[in-house]
């Protein structure tokens, strides 16, 4: 059950992201007002490669003026903490890949991030290479 964002017990995006360190590779989709088309297209691109997304332990966060979602689940907060942490203005578009170590690995600000580029960056990471070898 999802806790509404304005109720006690709601978890904001920054706290949730911090709790996932070493477990997932978050992809943060920041979409400002008027960027619903880009946001929807980015979601379609990721959904079309769902097996690859899951295989690489990717968690998709969508940050809009209406709040934050993680893999479709509404989180608390308005996304300001995530925008501040990653230096993304309120009406700016950005897609940011965060590694399992919590560091930023890739940023796309010119449009939709394609999965070929996303997966290529992830698959070149030492931790991902070890995962592929079964270590």
C-alpha positions as CSV (number, residue, x, y, z in Angstrom):
1,X,0.0,0.0,0.0
2,X,1.3,3.4,-0.9
3,X,1.2,6.1,1.7
4,X,-0.1,9.4,0.3
5,X,2.7,12.0,0.1
6,X,1.2,14.3,2.6
7,X,0.6,11.7,5.4
8,X,3.0,10.8,8.1
9,X,5.2,7.9,7.1
10,X,5.5,9.0,3.5
11,X,9.1,8.6,2.1
12,X,10.5,11.3,-0.1
13,X,12.6,10.6,-3.2
14,X,16.0,11.5,-1.6
15,X,15.5,9.2,1.4
16,X,14.3,6.4,-0.9
17,X,17.2,6.9,-3.2
18,X,19.7,6.8,-0.3
19,X,18.1,3.5,1.0
20,X,18.7,1.8,-2.3
21,X,22.4,2.3,-2.5
22,X,24.2,-0.9,-3.5
23,X,20.8,-2.4,-4.5
24,X,19.7,-0.6,-7.6
25,X,20.8,1.7,-10.4
26,X,18.3,4.6,-10.3
27,X,17.4,6.4,-13.5
28,X,16.0,9.8,-12.5
29,X,13.6,11.3,-15.1
30,X,13.2,15.0,-14.4
31,X,10.3,16.6,-16.3
32,X,9.1,20.1,-15.9
33,X,5.7,21.6,-16.8
34,X,5.0,21.1,-20.5
35,X,7.4,18.2,-20.8
36,X,4.8,15.5,-20.5
37,X,5.4,14.3,-24.0
38,X,9.2,13.8,-23.3
39,X,8.4,12.1,-20.0
40,X,5.9,9.7,-21.7
41,X,8.3,8.9,-24.5
42,X,11.1,8.2,-22.0
43,X,8.8,5.9,-20.2
44,X,7.9,4.1,-23.5
45,X,11.6,3.6,-24.3
46,X,12.3,2.1,-20.9
47,X,9.1,0.0,-20.9
48,X,10.1,-1.4,-24.4
49,X,13.3,-2.7,-22.9
50,X,11.9,-3.9,-19.6
51,X,13.9,-7.2,-19.5
52,X,17.1,-5.2,-19.9
53,X,16.0,-2.7,-17.3
54,X,15.3,-5.5,-14.8
55,X,18.5,-7.4,-15.6
56,X,20.5,-4.3,-14.8
57,X,18.6,-3.5,-11.5
58,X,17.3,-0.2,-12.8
59,X,14.8,1.7,-10.7
60,X,13.0,4.5,-12.6
61,X,12.2,7.6,-10.7
62,X,10.0,10.3,-12.3
63,X,10.2,13.8,-10.9
64,X,7.5,16.2,-12.1
65,X,5.9,19.3,-10.6
66,X,3.3,16.9,-9.2
67,X,5.8,14.9,-7.1
68,X,8.0,11.9,-7.3
69,X,7.2,8.3,-8.4
70,X,9.4,5.3,-8.3
71,X,8.5,2.5,-10.7
72,X,4.9,3.9,-10.7
73,X,4.6,4.2,-6.9
74,X,4.0,7.7,-5.6
75,X,6.5,8.8,-3.0
76,X,6.4,11.7,-0.6
77,X,7.8,15.2,-1.3
78,X,7.6,17.4,-4.3
79,X,10.9,16.4,-5.9
80,X,12.7,19.6,-4.8
81,X,15.3,17.6,-2.8
82,X,16.1,15.4,-5.8
83,X,16.2,18.5,-8.1
84,X,18.5,20.3,-5.7
85,X,20.8,17.3,-5.2
86,X,21.3,16.8,-9.0
87,X,21.2,20.4,-10.0
88,X,18.1,20.3,-12.1
89,X,16.0,23.4,-12.4
90,X,12.2,23.1,-11.7
91,X,11.2,23.4,-15.4
92,X,14.3,21.6,-16.9
93,X,14.4,18.2,-18.6
94,X,17.1,15.8,-17.5
95,X,17.6,12.0,-17.3
96,X,20.3,11.0,-14.8
97,X,21.7,7.6,-14.2
98,X,23.0,6.9,-10.7
99,X,25.2,3.9,-10.0
100,X,24.8,1.5,-7.2
101,X,27.5,3.4,-5.4
102,X,25.3,6.5,-5.4
103,X,27.4,8.5,-7.9
104,X,26.1,10.1,-11.0
105,X,27.2,8.1,-14.1
106,X,25.3,9.7,-17.0
107,X,23.2,12.7,-17.7
108,X,21.1,13.5,-20.8
109,X,19.5,16.9,-21.1
110,X,18.8,17.2,-24.8
111,X,16.0,14.7,-25.1
112,X,15.1,11.0,-24.5
113,X,17.9,8.8,-23.3
114,X,17.9,5.7,-25.5
115,X,18.5,2.3,-23.9
116,X,21.4,1.4,-26.1
117,X,23.4,4.3,-24.6
118,X,22.0,3.7,-21.1
119,X,22.8,-0.1,-21.2
120,X,26.2,0.6,-22.7
121,X,27.3,2.8,-19.9
122,X,25.9,0.4,-17.3
123,X,27.5,-2.7,-18.9
124,X,30.9,-1.0,-18.9
125,X,30.8,-0.5,-15.1
126,X,33.1,-2.8,-13.2
127,X,30.3,-3.8,-10.8
128,X,28.0,-4.7,-13.7
129,X,30.8,-6.7,-15.4
130,X,31.2,-8.7,-12.3
131,X,27.5,-9.3,-12.2
132,X,27.5,-10.6,-15.8
133,X,30.3,-13.0,-14.8
134,X,28.3,-14.2,-11.9
135,X,30.6,-12.9,-9.2
